[in-house]
Amino acid sequence: MNGFTKTDFYELIYKNERLSFLQYIRKDIICDVCYITLKNVITGETMTFDKSEIRGLRIAGDEANAS
């Protein structure tokens, strides 16, 4: 999950839910837990995800590259 950019859009599978049109905001590590914050550019909603629960993450249009 290194190499995020502020200009790419991401698709995410989190707890069996697929989310699209996400833009990277930031990565935080709190008490040894890594969190990724993304913003849905369509709705404006900002969401924070526990990295260990992410099942798939890709740049929109690329092959899945969950890590």
All heavy atoms as TSV, in Angstrom:
chain	resi	resn	atom	element	x	y	z
A	1	MET	N	N	0.821	-1.195	0.000
A	1	MET	CA	C	0.000	0.000	0.000
A	1	MET	C	C	0.863	1.256	0.000
A	1	MET	O	O	0.435	2.300	0.420
A	1	MET	CB	C	-0.925	0.009	1.203
A	1	MET	CG	C	-2.147	-0.799	1.001
A	1	MET	SD	S	-3.336	-0.395	2.261
A	1	MET	CE	C	-4.293	-1.838	2.200
A	2	ASN	N	N	2.056	1.105	-0.422
A	2	ASN	CA	C	2.893	2.278	-0.574
A	2	ASN	C	C	2.651	2.848	-1.960
A	2	ASN	O	O	2.214	2.156	-2.860
A	2	ASN	CB	C	4.364	1.909	-0.399
A	2	ASN	CG	C	4.629	1.373	0.986
A	2	ASN	OD1	O	3.998	1.794	1.945
A	2	ASN	ND2	N	5.543	0.439	1.087
A	3	GLY	N	N	2.938	4.108	-2.144
A	3	GLY	CA	C	2.786	4.701	-3.458
A	3	GLY	C	C	1.440	5.320	-3.732
A	3	GLY	O	O	1.067	5.476	-4.882
A	4	PHE	N	N	0.691	5.655	-2.710
A	4	PHE	CA	C	-0.568	6.373	-2.914
A	4	PHE	C	C	-0.275	7.725	-3.535
A	4	PHE	O	O	0.748	8.337	-3.269
A	4	PHE	CB	C	-1.278	6.624	-1.581
A	4	PHE	CG	C	-2.055	5.459	-1.063
A	4	PHE	CD1	C	-1.635	4.783	0.067
A	4	PHE	CD2	C	-3.217	5.039	-1.695
A	4	PHE	CE1	C	-2.358	3.719	0.564
A	4	PHE	CE2	C	-3.948	3.972	-1.203
A	4	PHE	CZ	C	-3.516	3.310	-0.084
A	5	THR	N	N	-1.185	8.202	-4.367
A	5	THR	CA	C	-1.078	9.562	-4.890
A	5	THR	C	C	-2.395	10.279	-4.652
A	5	THR	O	O	-3.436	9.660	-4.485
A	5	THR	CB	C	-0.785	9.581	-6.405
A	5	THR	OG1	O	-1.942	9.150	-7.105
A	5	THR	CG2	C	0.402	8.706	-6.773
A	6	LYS	N	N	-2.342	11.582	-4.631
A	6	LYS	CA	C	-3.550	12.387	-4.424
A	6	LYS	C	C	-4.343	12.562	-5.715
A	6	LYS	O	O	-5.453	13.056	-5.692
A	6	LYS	CB	C	-3.179	13.758	-3.859
A	6	LYS	CG	C	-2.549	13.681	-2.492
A	6	LYS	CD	C	-3.476	14.176	-1.455
A	6	LYS	CE	C	-2.792	14.146	-0.108
A	6	LYS	NZ	N	-3.657	14.303	0.985
A	7	THR	N	N	-3.785	12.143	-6.855
A	7	THR	CA	C	-4.477	12.360	-8.124
A	7	THR	C	C	-5.172	11.112	-8.653
A	7	THR	O	O	-6.036	11.222	-9.501
A	7	THR	CB	C	-3.491	12.861	-9.194
A	7	THR	OG1	O	-2.433	11.903	-9.336
A	7	THR	CG2	C	-2.912	14.217	-8.810
A	8	ASP	N	N	-4.812	9.924	-8.148
A	8	ASP	CA	C	-5.446	8.693	-8.606
A	8	ASP	C	C	-6.739	8.434	-7.840
A	8	ASP	O	O	-6.915	8.881	-6.717
A	8	ASP	CB	C	-4.515	7.492	-8.389
A	8	ASP	CG	C	-3.340	7.488	-9.356
A	8	ASP	OD1	O	-3.515	7.899	-10.521
A	8	ASP	OD2	O	-2.244	7.073	-8.939
A	9	PHE	N	N	-7.618	7.676	-8.479
A	9	PHE	CA	C	-8.836	7.210	-7.813
A	9	PHE	C	C	-8.675	5.728	-7.538
A	9	PHE	O	O	-8.107	4.995	-8.343
A	9	PHE	CB	C	-10.074	7.459	-8.679
A	9	PHE	CG	C	-10.349	8.916	-8.875
A	9	PHE	CD1	C	-10.163	9.518	-10.100
A	9	PHE	CD2	C	-10.795	9.692	-7.814
A	9	PHE	CE1	C	-10.420	10.863	-10.282
A	9	PHE	CE2	C	-11.048	11.048	-7.981
A	9	PHE	CZ	C	-10.855	11.630	-9.214
A	10	TYR	N	N	-9.187	5.283	-6.386
A	10	TYR	CA	C	-9.014	3.913	-5.945
A	10	TYR	C	C	-10.348	3.204	-5.811
A	10	TYR	O	O	-11.375	3.835	-5.587
A	10	TYR	CB	C	-8.289	3.886	-4.584
A	10	TYR	CG	C	-6.899	4.437	-4.673
A	10	TYR	CD1	C	-6.651	5.785	-4.483
A	10	TYR	CD2	C	-5.829	3.610	-4.981
A	10	TYR	CE1	C	-5.375	6.305	-4.590
A	10	TYR	CE2	C	-4.540	4.117	-5.093
A	10	TYR	CZ	C	-4.324	5.468	-4.900
A	10	TYR	OH	O	-3.060	5.981	-5.020
A	11	GLU	N	N	-10.291	1.882	-5.945
A	11	GLU	CA	C	-11.414	0.997	-5.656
A	11	GLU	C	C	-10.965	0.107	-4.511
A	11	GLU	O	O	-9.812	-0.315	-4.453
A	11	GLU	CB	C	-11.770	0.164	-6.874
A	11	GLU	CG	C	-12.288	1.000	-8.015
A	11	GLU	CD	C	-12.585	0.186	-9.259
A	11	GLU	OE1	O	-12.294	-1.022	-9.289
A	11	GLU	OE2	O	-13.093	0.782	-10.214
A	12	LEU	N	N	-11.871	-0.189	-3.595
A	12	LEU	CA	C	-11.531	-0.881	-2.359
A	12	LEU	C	C	-12.561	-1.952	-2.050
A	12	LEU	O	O	-13.757	-1.738	-2.255
A	12	LEU	CB	C	-11.509	0.160	-1.223
A	12	LEU	CG	C	-11.307	-0.299	0.197
A	12	LEU	CD1	C	-9.834	-0.578	0.438
A	12	LEU	CD2	C	-11.770	0.785	1.154
A	13	ILE	N	N	-12.099	-3.104	-1.581
A	13	ILE	CA	C	-12.997	-4.122	-1.036
A	13	ILE	C	C	-12.687	-4.190	0.453
A	13	ILE	O	O	-11.565	-4.492	0.860
A	13	ILE	CB	C	-12.795	-5.493	-1.696
A	13	ILE	CG1	C	-13.080	-5.399	-3.184
A	13	ILE	CG2	C	-13.690	-6.539	-1.024
A	13	ILE	CD1	C	-12.766	-6.656	-3.955
A	14	TYR	N	N	-13.691	-3.858	1.267
A	14	TYR	CA	C	-13.538	-3.796	2.715
A	14	TYR	C	C	-14.689	-4.545	3.362
A	14	TYR	O	O	-15.850	-4.167	3.194
A	14	TYR	CB	C	-13.533	-2.335	3.176
A	14	TYR	CG	C	-13.243	-2.138	4.642
A	14	TYR	CD1	C	-11.948	-2.264	5.123
A	14	TYR	CD2	C	-14.245	-1.826	5.525
A	14	TYR	CE1	C	-11.673	-2.076	6.470
A	14	TYR	CE2	C	-13.987	-1.629	6.871
A	14	TYR	CZ	C	-12.688	-1.756	7.336
A	14	TYR	OH	O	-12.416	-1.567	8.674
A	15	LYS	N	N	-14.361	-5.633	4.058
A	15	LYS	CA	C	-15.391	-6.474	4.696
A	15	LYS	C	C	-16.480	-6.846	3.689
A	15	LYS	O	O	-17.671	-6.681	3.932
A	15	LYS	CB	C	-15.994	-5.775	5.907
A	15	LYS	CG	C	-15.009	-5.530	7.022
A	15	LYS	CD	C	-15.688	-4.906	8.213
A	15	LYS	CE	C	-14.692	-4.708	9.350
A	15	LYS	NZ	N	-15.328	-4.133	10.527
A	16	ASN	N	N	-16.066	-7.314	2.513
A	16	ASN	CA	C	-16.957	-7.770	1.436
A	16	ASN	C	C	-17.820	-6.671	0.823
A	16	ASN	O	O	-18.802	-6.953	0.152
A	16	ASN	CB	C	-17.838	-8.929	1.908
A	16	ASN	CG	C	-17.015	-10.144	2.263
A	16	ASN	OD1	O	-16.016	-10.428	1.607
A	16	ASN	ND2	N	-17.398	-10.838	3.307
A	17	GLU	N	N	-17.482	-5.424	1.033
A	17	GLU	CA	C	-18.197	-4.299	0.410
A	17	GLU	C	C	-17.238	-3.604	-0.551
A	17	GLU	O	O	-16.104	-3.309	-0.209
A	17	GLU	CB	C	-18.654	-3.313	1.481
A	17	GLU	CG	C	-19.448	-2.162	0.925
A	17	GLU	CD	C	-19.955	-1.223	2.006
A	17	GLU	OE1	O	-19.831	-1.547	3.201
A	17	GLU	OE2	O	-20.448	-0.147	1.642
A	18	ARG	N	N	-17.690	-3.378	-1.786
A	18	ARG	CA	C	-16.861	-2.716	-2.798
A	18	ARG	C	C	-17.181	-1.224	-2.823
A	18	ARG	O	O	-18.338	-0.831	-2.928
A	18	ARG	CB	C	-17.102	-3.315	-4.174
A	18	ARG	CG	C	-16.252	-2.689	-5.265
A	18	ARG	CD	C	-16.491	-3.317	-6.603
A	18	ARG	NE	N	-16.177	-4.732	-6.625
A	18	ARG	CZ	C	-14.970	-5.229	-6.913
A	18	ARG	NH1	N	-13.991	-4.418	-7.192
A	18	ARG	NH2	N	-14.771	-6.523	-6.920
A	19	LEU	N	N	-16.139	-0.413	-2.712
A	19	LEU	CA	C	-16.289	1.043	-2.749
A	19	LEU	C	C	-15.436	1.592	-3.888
A	19	LEU	O	O	-14.322	1.117	-4.128
A	19	LEU	CB	C	-15.839	1.647	-1.421
A	19	LEU	CG	C	-16.577	1.111	-0.187
A	19	LEU	CD1	C	-15.783	1.366	1.064
A	19	LEU	CD2	C	-17.929	1.747	-0.099
A	20	SER	N	N	-15.948	2.591	-4.584
A	20	SER	CA	C	-15.255	3.171	-5.738
A	20	SER	C	C	-15.187	4.685	-5.622
A	20	SER	O	O	-15.829	5.275	-4.767
A	20	SER	CB	C	-15.991	2.802	-7.028
A	20	SER	OG	O	-16.061	1.413	-7.190
A	21	PHE	N	N	-14.438	5.290	-6.520
A	21	PHE	CA	C	-14.272	6.746	-6.610
A	21	PHE	C	C	-13.648	7.309	-5.335
A	21	PHE	O	O	-14.055	8.356	-4.832
A	21	PHE	CB	C	-15.600	7.442	-6.916
A	21	PHE	CG	C	-16.251	6.947	-8.169
A	21	PHE	CD1	C	-17.373	6.141	-8.110
A	21	PHE	CD2	C	-15.719	7.261	-9.408
A	21	PHE	CE1	C	-17.976	5.667	-9.270
A	21	PHE	CE2	C	-16.308	6.793	-10.568
A	21	PHE	CZ	C	-17.441	5.998	-10.495
A	22	LEU	N	N	-12.646	6.604	-4.818
A	22	LEU	CA	C	-11.990	7.022	-3.576
A	22	LEU	C	C	-10.670	7.714	-3.887
A	22	LEU	O	O	-9.938	7.311	-4.778
A	22	LEU	CB	C	-11.735	5.802	-2.682
A	22	LEU	CG	C	-12.984	5.000	-2.310
A	22	LEU	CD1	C	-12.573	3.732	-1.583
A	22	LEU	CD2	C	-13.924	5.834	-1.472
A	23	GLN	N	N	-10.384	8.734	-3.113
A	23	GLN	CA	C	-9.134	9.479	-3.240
A	23	GLN	C	C	-8.392	9.382	-1.905
A	23	GLN	O	O	-8.993	9.521	-0.841
A	23	GLN	CB	C	-9.428	10.932	-3.586
A	23	GLN	CG	C	-8.222	11.721	-3.999
A	23	GLN	CD	C	-8.625	13.083	-4.531
A	23	GLN	OE1	O	-9.559	13.705	-4.027
A	23	GLN	NE2	N	-7.922	13.555	-5.527
A	24	TYR	N	N	-7.096	9.130	-1.981
A	24	TYR	CA	C	-6.275	8.962	-0.786
A	24	TYR	C	C	-6.175	10.278	-0.004
A	24	TYR	O	O	-5.941	11.337	-0.572
A	24	TYR	CB	C	-4.870	8.505	-1.192
A	24	TYR	CG	C	-3.899	8.431	-0.054
A	24	TYR	CD1	C	-3.953	7.402	0.867
A	24	TYR	CD2	C	-2.916	9.401	0.109
A	24	TYR	CE1	C	-3.054	7.317	1.920
A	24	TYR	CE2	C	-2.005	9.329	1.153
A	24	TYR	CZ	C	-2.082	8.287	2.046
A	24	TYR	OH	O	-1.194	8.217	3.083
A	25	ILE	N	N	-6.358	10.190	1.317
A	25	ILE	CA	C	-6.208	11.343	2.197
A	25	ILE	C	C	-4.961	11.179	3.064
A	25	ILE	O	O	-4.062	12.001	3.034
A	25	ILE	CB	C	-7.443	11.551	3.104
A	25	ILE	CG1	C	-8.709	11.755	2.282
A	25	ILE	CG2	C	-7.216	12.715	4.071
A	25	ILE	CD1	C	-8.741	13.025	1.455
A	26	ARG	N	N	-4.908	10.076	3.853
A	26	ARG	CA	C	-3.741	9.880	4.711
A	26	ARG	C	C	-3.686	8.463	5.263
A	26	ARG	O	O	-4.647	7.715	5.202
A	26	ARG	CB	C	-3.725	10.870	5.859
A	26	ARG	CG	C	-4.788	10.621	6.903
A	26	ARG	CD	C	-4.625	11.566	8.099
A	26	ARG	NE	N	-5.656	11.317	9.060
A	26	ARG	CZ	C	-6.770	12.016	9.183
A	26	ARG	NH1	N	-6.985	13.037	8.385
A	26	ARG	NH2	N	-7.658	11.718	10.085
A	27	LYS	N	N	-2.521	8.132	5.838
A	27	LYS	CA	C	-2.289	6.857	6.515
A	27	LYS	C	C	-1.859	7.181	7.939
A	27	LYS	O	O	-1.007	8.045	8.148
A	27	LYS	CB	C	-1.193	6.092	5.783
A	27	LYS	CG	C	-0.751	4.819	6.446
A	27	LYS	CD	C	0.300	4.155	5.581
A	27	LYS	CE	C	1.320	3.443	6.406
A	27	LYS	NZ	N	2.372	2.849	5.612
A	28	ASP	N	N	-2.474	6.520	8.918
A	28	ASP	CA	C	-2.146	6.730	10.329
A	28	ASP	C	C	-1.829	5.391	10.972
A	28	ASP	O	O	-2.421	4.370	10.615
A	28	ASP	CB	C	-3.326	7.349	11.090
A	28	ASP	CG	C	-3.721	8.709	10.552
A	28	ASP	OD1	O	-2.874	9.605	10.575
A	28	ASP	OD2	O	-4.876	8.860	10.112
A	29	ILE	N	N	-0.915	5.401	11.938
A	29	ILE	CA	C	-0.648	4.223	12.755
A	29	ILE	C	C	-0.913	4.621	14.194
A	29	ILE	O	O	-0.266	5.520	14.731
A	29	ILE	CB	C	0.787	3.714	12.569
A	29	ILE	CG1	C	0.993	3.324	11.108
A	29	ILE	CG2	C	1.062	2.535	13.509
A	29	ILE	CD1	C	2.390	2.909	10.752
A	30	ILE	N	N	-1.913	3.950	14.772
A	30	ILE	CA	C	-2.333	4.246	16.146
A	30	ILE	C	C	-2.297	2.937	16.927
A	30	ILE	O	O	-2.988	1.973	16.552
A	30	ILE	CB	C	-3.747	4.862	16.177
A	30	ILE	CG1	C	-3.786	6.135	15.324
A	30	ILE	CG2	C	-4.180	5.145	17.614
A	30	ILE	CD1	C	-5.161	6.683	15.056
A	31	CYS	N	N	-1.497	2.883	17.974
A	31	CYS	CA	C	-1.377	1.663	18.806
A	31	CYS	C	C	-1.087	0.444	17.942
A	31	CYS	O	O	-1.746	-0.596	18.057
A	31	CYS	CB	C	-2.619	1.458	19.655
A	31	CYS	SG	S	-2.897	2.760	20.850
A	32	ASP	N	N	-0.134	0.566	17.033
A	32	ASP	CA	C	0.293	-0.522	16.146
A	32	ASP	C	C	-0.773	-0.989	15.163
A	32	ASP	O	O	-0.664	-2.068	14.582
A	32	ASP	CB	C	0.815	-1.723	16.948
A	32	ASP	CG	C	2.077	-1.388	17.714
A	32	ASP	OD1	O	2.877	-0.583	17.204
A	32	ASP	OD2	O	2.256	-1.928	18.823
A	33	VAL	N	N	-1.827	-0.217	14.964
A	33	VAL	CA	C	-2.857	-0.527	13.962
A	33	VAL	C	C	-2.758	0.531	12.863
A	33	VAL	O	O	-2.741	1.726	13.138
A	33	VAL	CB	C	-4.276	-0.532	14.584
A	33	VAL	CG1	C	-5.327	-0.793	13.519
A	33	VAL	CG2	C	-4.371	-1.567	15.698
A	34	CYS	N	N	-2.681	0.073	11.623
A	34	CYS	CA	C	-2.571	0.979	10.477
A	34	CYS	C	C	-3.969	1.281	9.934
A	34	CYS	O	O	-4.766	0.373	9.688
A	34	CYS	CB	C	-1.723	0.336	9.387
A	34	CYS	SG	S	-1.480	1.410	7.957
A	35	TYR	N	N	-4.258	2.557	9.772
A	35	TYR	CA	C	-5.538	3.024	9.229
A	35	TYR	C	C	-5.282	3.826	7.953
A	35	TYR	O	O	-4.337	4.614	7.892
A	35	TYR	CB	C	-6.271	3.917	10.225
A	35	TYR	CG	C	-6.655	3.207	11.496
A	35	TYR	CD1	C	-5.864	3.297	12.631
A	35	TYR	CD2	C	-7.813	2.445	11.564
A	35	TYR	CE1	C	-6.209	2.649	13.810
A	35	TYR	CE2	C	-8.175	1.784	12.729
A	35	TYR	CZ	C	-7.366	1.897	13.849
A	35	TYR	OH	O	-7.709	1.241	15.002
A	36	ILE	N	N	-6.133	3.629	6.962
A	36	ILE	CA	C	-6.058	4.364	5.705
A	36	ILE	C	C	-7.329	5.203	5.592
A	36	ILE	O	O	-8.440	4.676	5.719
A	36	ILE	CB	C	-5.971	3.405	4.501
A	36	ILE	CG1	C	-4.813	2.411	4.650
A	36	ILE	CG2	C	-5.881	4.185	3.190
A	36	ILE	CD1	C	-3.454	3.036	4.683
A	37	THR	N	N	-7.179	6.496	5.360
A	37	THR	CA	C	-8.333	7.381	5.200
A	37	THR	C	C	-8.463	7.750	3.731
A	37	THR	O	O	-7.503	8.206	3.103
A	37	THR	CB	C	-8.176	8.647	6.064
A	37	THR	OG1	O	-8.044	8.252	7.428
A	37	THR	CG2	C	-9.382	9.565	5.923
A	38	LEU	N	N	-9.661	7.528	3.198
A	38	LEU	CA	C	-9.975	7.815	1.805
A	38	LEU	C	C	-11.256	8.646	1.744
A	38	LEU	O	O	-12.092	8.569	2.647
A	38	LEU	CB	C	-10.185	6.513	1.024
A	38	LEU	CG	C	-9.007	5.542	1.013
A	38	LEU	CD1	C	-9.448	4.172	0.528
A	38	LEU	CD2	C	-7.892	6.061	0.152
A	39	LYS	N	N	-11.385	9.417	0.678
A	39	LYS	CA	C	-12.572	10.255	0.500
A	39	LYS	C	C	-13.275	9.865	-0.790
A	39	LYS	O	O	-12.645	9.742	-1.838
A	39	LYS	CB	C	-12.164	11.724	0.434
A	39	LYS	CG	C	-13.324	12.673	0.210
A	39	LYS	CD	C	-12.853	14.109	0.160
A	39	LYS	CE	C	-14.024	15.049	-0.040
A	39	LYS	NZ	N	-13.569	16.446	-0.041
A	40	ASN	N	N	-14.593	9.660	-0.711
A	40	ASN	CA	C	-15.391	9.403	-1.899
A	40	ASN	C	C	-15.599	10.742	-2.601
A	40	ASN	O	O	-16.219	11.650	-2.048
A	40	ASN	CB	C	-16.733	8.773	-1.524
A	40	ASN	CG	C	-17.557	8.423	-2.728
A	40	ASN	OD1	O	-17.777	9.252	-3.615
A	40	ASN	ND2	N	-18.021	7.196	-2.779
A	41	VAL	N	N	-15.069	10.871	-3.817
A	41	VAL	CA	C	-15.124	12.160	-4.511
A	41	VAL	C	C	-16.513	12.473	-5.050
A	41	VAL	O	O	-16.797	13.623	-5.380
A	41	VAL	CB	C	-14.074	12.250	-5.643
A	41	VAL	CG1	C	-12.675	12.186	-5.075
A	41	VAL	CG2	C	-14.277	11.171	-6.687
A	42	ILE	N	N	-17.392	11.487	-5.120
A	42	ILE	CA	C	-18.762	11.715	-5.586
A	42	ILE	C	C	-19.629	12.263	-4.452
A	42	ILE	O	O	-20.329	13.262	-4.612
A	42	ILE	CB	C	-19.389	10.417	-6.139
A	42	ILE	CG1	C	-18.539	9.817	-7.263
A	42	ILE	CG2	C	-20.832	10.646	-6.588
A	42	ILE	CD1	C	-18.433	10.665	-8.507
A	43	THR	N	N	-19.573	11.610	-3.279
A	43	THR	CA	C	-20.432	11.989	-2.160
A	43	THR	C	C	-19.774	12.958	-1.192
A	43	THR	O	O	-20.452	13.584	-0.376
A	43	THR	CB	C	-20.855	10.749	-1.353
A	43	THR	OG1	O	-19.690	10.172	-0.741
A	43	THR	CG2	C	-21.553	9.729	-2.230
A	44	GLY	N	N	-18.445	13.045	-1.225
A	44	GLY	CA	C	-17.714	13.892	-0.283
A	44	GLY	C	C	-17.473	13.224	1.068
A	44	GLY	O	O	-16.852	13.796	1.949
A	45	GLU	N	N	-17.951	11.980	1.229
A	45	GLU	CA	C	-17.794	11.264	2.493
A	45	GLU	C	C	-16.342	10.826	2.696
A	45	GLU	O	O	-15.704	10.293	1.798
A	45	GLU	CB	C	-18.698	10.029	2.484
A	45	GLU	CG	C	-18.629	9.213	3.742
A	45	GLU	CD	C	-19.539	7.990	3.697
A	45	GLU	OE1	O	-20.086	7.661	2.631
A	45	GLU	OE2	O	-19.695	7.371	4.757
A	46	THR	N	N	-15.818	11.059	3.897
A	46	THR	CA	C	-14.480	10.627	4.271
A	46	THR	C	C	-14.606	9.394	5.152
A	46	THR	O	O	-15.380	9.385	6.105
A	46	THR	CB	C	-13.736	11.751	5.021
A	46	THR	OG1	O	-13.660	12.891	4.161
A	46	THR	CG2	C	-12.341	11.323	5.412
A	47	MET	N	N	-13.840	8.338	4.804
A	47	MET	CA	C	-13.935	7.066	5.517
A	47	MET	C	C	-12.547	6.588	5.912
A	47	MET	O	O	-11.602	6.742	5.148
A	47	MET	CB	C	-14.592	6.021	4.622
A	47	MET	CG	C	-16.005	6.382	4.204
A	47	MET	SD	S	-16.585	5.399	2.810
A	47	MET	CE	C	-15.878	6.337	1.457
A	48	THR	N	N	-12.446	6.007	7.103
A	48	THR	CA	C	-11.184	5.464	7.591
A	48	THR	C	C	-11.325	3.956	7.720
A	48	THR	O	O	-12.309	3.460	8.266
A	48	THR	CB	C	-10.807	6.087	8.947
A	48	THR	OG1	O	-10.682	7.506	8.754
A	48	THR	CG2	C	-9.490	5.545	9.462
A	49	PHE	N	N	-10.330	3.221	7.199
A	49	PHE	CA	C	-10.369	1.771	7.151
A	49	PHE	C	C	-9.179	1.179	7.893
A	49	PHE	O	O	-8.057	1.665	7.761
A	49	PHE	CB	C	-10.320	1.291	5.693
A	49	PHE	CG	C	-11.408	1.866	4.846
A	49	PHE	CD1	C	-11.190	2.999	4.078
A	49	PHE	CD2	C	-12.657	1.279	4.811
A	49	PHE	CE1	C	-12.188	3.534	3.287
A	49	PHE	CE2	C	-13.677	1.809	4.020
A	49	PHE	CZ	C	-13.438	2.940	3.268
A	50	ASP	N	N	-9.433	0.098	8.639
A	50	ASP	CA	C	-8.377	-0.686	9.264
A	50	ASP	C	C	-7.703	-1.485	8.148
A	50	ASP	O	O	-8.361	-2.264	7.447
A	50	ASP	CB	C	-8.996	-1.614	10.310
A	50	ASP	CG	C	-7.992	-2.507	11.010
A	50	ASP	OD1	O	-6.867	-2.706	10.496
A	50	ASP	OD2	O	-8.348	-3.030	12.083
A	51	LYS	N	N	-6.401	-1.293	7.950
A	51	LYS	CA	C	-5.692	-1.941	6.847
A	51	LYS	C	C	-5.840	-3.459	6.887
A	51	LYS	O	O	-5.945	-4.099	5.843
A	51	LYS	CB	C	-4.218	-1.559	6.873
A	51	LYS	CG	C	-3.425	-2.163	5.748
A	51	LYS	CD	C	-1.968	-1.774	5.813
A	51	LYS	CE	C	-1.170	-2.527	4.777
A	51	LYS	NZ	N	0.256	-2.271	4.919
A	52	SER	N	N	-5.901	-4.053	8.068
A	52	SER	CA	C	-5.991	-5.513	8.167
A	52	SER	C	C	-7.327	-6.054	7.663
A	52	SER	O	O	-7.442	-7.247	7.371
A	52	SER	CB	C	-5.753	-5.965	9.608
A	52	SER	OG	O	-6.813	-5.561	10.445
A	53	GLU	N	N	-8.334	-5.212	7.524
A	53	GLU	CA	C	-9.659	-5.625	7.044
A	53	GLU	C	C	-9.843	-5.372	5.544
A	53	GLU	O	O	-10.864	-5.750	4.974
A	53	GLU	CB	C	-10.758	-4.896	7.814
A	53	GLU	CG	C	-10.807	-5.216	9.293
A	53	GLU	CD	C	-11.291	-6.623	9.581
A	53	GLU	OE1	O	-12.069	-7.186	8.781
A	53	GLU	OE2	O	-10.867	-7.168	10.619
A	54	ILE	N	N	-8.870	-4.735	4.908
A	54	ILE	CA	C	-8.958	-4.450	3.470
A	54	ILE	C	C	-8.630	-5.722	2.702
A	54	ILE	O	O	-7.566	-6.304	2.883
A	54	ILE	CB	C	-8.009	-3.299	3.071
A	54	ILE	CG1	C	-8.454	-2.006	3.745
A	54	ILE	CG2	C	-7.972	-3.145	1.551
A	54	ILE	CD1	C	-7.504	-0.838	3.542
A	55	ARG	N	N	-9.550	-6.177	1.859
A	55	ARG	CA	C	-9.382	-7.414	1.093
A	55	ARG	C	C	-8.884	-7.155	-0.322
A	55	ARG	O	O	-8.389	-8.057	-0.974
A	55	ARG	CB	C	-10.697	-8.192	1.041
A	55	ARG	CG	C	-11.210	-8.577	2.405
A	55	ARG	CD	C	-10.271	-9.588	3.052
A	55	ARG	NE	N	-10.603	-9.757	4.455
A	55	ARG	CZ	C	-9.738	-9.648	5.453
A	55	ARG	NH1	N	-8.486	-9.372	5.208
A	55	ARG	NH2	N	-10.114	-9.808	6.685
A	56	GLY	N	N	-9.019	-5.956	-0.818
A	56	GLY	CA	C	-8.551	-5.613	-2.148
A	56	GLY	C	C	-8.472	-4.109	-2.296
A	56	GLY	O	O	-9.325	-3.395	-1.793
A	57	LEU	N	N	-7.423	-3.648	-2.969
A	57	LEU	CA	C	-7.252	-2.218	-3.205
A	57	LEU	C	C	-6.543	-2.062	-4.532
A	57	LEU	O	O	-5.536	-2.727	-4.789
A	57	LEU	CB	C	-6.431	-1.576	-2.091
A	57	LEU	CG	C	-6.113	-0.101	-2.259
A	57	LEU	CD1	C	-7.385	0.741	-2.162
A	57	LEU	CD2	C	-5.119	0.346	-1.207
A	58	ARG	N	N	-7.081	-1.218	-5.389
A	58	ARG	CA	C	-6.438	-0.991	-6.675
A	58	ARG	C	C	-6.710	0.420	-7.161
A	58	ARG	O	O	-7.711	1.048	-6.778
A	58	ARG	CB	C	-6.903	-2.001	-7.705
A	58	ARG	CG	C	-8.353	-1.851	-8.077
A	58	ARG	CD	C	-8.765	-2.902	-9.055
A	58	ARG	NE	N	-10.139	-2.681	-9.483
A	58	ARG	CZ	C	-10.646	-3.184	-10.558
A	58	ARG	NH1	N	-9.933	-3.953	-11.342
A	58	ARG	NH2	N	-11.894	-2.939	-10.884
A	59	ILE	N	N	-5.832	0.883	-7.998
A	59	ILE	CA	C	-6.073	2.142	-8.697
A	59	ILE	C	C	-7.150	1.841	-9.735
A	59	ILE	O	O	-7.104	0.806	-10.389
A	59	ILE	CB	C	-4.788	2.657	-9.362
A	59	ILE	CG1	C	-3.730	2.977	-8.317
A	59	ILE	CG2	C	-5.083	3.877	-10.240
A	59	ILE	CD1	C	-2.385	3.351	-8.886
A	60	ALA	N	N	-8.144	2.692	-9.844
A	60	ALA	CA	C	-9.245	2.460	-10.772
A	60	ALA	C	C	-8.672	2.166	-12.164
A	60	ALA	O	O	-7.858	2.910	-12.676
A	60	ALA	CB	C	-10.171	3.674	-10.826
A	61	GLY	N	N	-9.048	1.008	-12.690
A	61	GLY	CA	C	-8.560	0.588	-14.009
A	61	GLY	C	C	-7.385	-0.359	-13.956
A	61	GLY	O	O	-7.047	-0.959	-14.958
A	62	ASP	N	N	-6.737	-0.559	-12.801
A	62	ASP	CA	C	-5.603	-1.474	-12.669
A	62	ASP	C	C	-6.059	-2.818	-12.125
A	62	ASP	O	O	-7.160	-2.960	-11.613
A	62	ASP	CB	C	-4.541	-0.912	-11.702
A	62	ASP	CG	C	-3.710	0.184	-12.331
A	62	ASP	OD1	O	-3.868	0.437	-13.542
A	62	ASP	OD2	O	-2.920	0.794	-11.598
A	63	GLU	N	N	-5.160	-3.794	-12.181
A	63	GLU	CA	C	-5.426	-5.099	-11.567
A	63	GLU	C	C	-5.410	-4.959	-10.058
A	63	GLU	O	O	-4.726	-4.113	-9.510
A	63	GLU	CB	C	-4.355	-6.111	-11.991
A	63	GLU	CG	C	-4.364	-6.418	-13.472
A	63	GLU	CD	C	-5.657	-7.079	-13.913
A	63	GLU	OE1	O	-6.170	-7.941	-13.182
A	63	GLU	OE2	O	-6.155	-6.724	-14.985
A	64	ALA	N	N	-6.148	-5.809	-9.347
A	64	ALA	CA	C	-6.180	-5.796	-7.879
A	64	ALA	C	C	-4.772	-6.043	-7.344
A	64	ALA	O	O	-4.028	-6.862	-7.876
A	64	ALA	CB	C	-7.143	-6.860	-7.351
A	65	ASN	N	N	-4.412	-5.306	-6.279
A	65	ASN	CA	C	-3.078	-5.471	-5.693
A	65	ASN	C	C	-3.114	-5.326	-4.191
A	65	ASN	O	O	-2.351	-4.554	-3.622
A	65	ASN	CB	C	-2.078	-4.494	-6.322
A	65	ASN	CG	C	-2.480	-3.043	-6.118
A	65	ASN	OD1	O	-3.346	-2.744	-5.297
A	65	ASN	ND2	N	-1.866	-2.153	-6.846
A	66	ALA	N	N	-3.978	-6.054	-3.549
A	66	ALA	CA	C	-4.081	-5.977	-2.093
A	66	ALA	C	C	-2.767	-6.388	-1.461
A	66	ALA	O	O	-2.114	-7.320	-1.903
A	66	ALA	CB	C	-5.192	-6.891	-1.590
A	67	SER	N	N	-2.368	-5.638	-0.443
A	67	SER	CA	C	-1.143	-6.006	0.254
A	67	SER	C	C	-1.266	-5.664	1.730
A	67	SER	O	O	-2.074	-4.945	2.157
A	67	SER	CB	C	0.062	-5.307	-0.342
A	67	SER	OG	O	-0.167	-3.950	-0.604
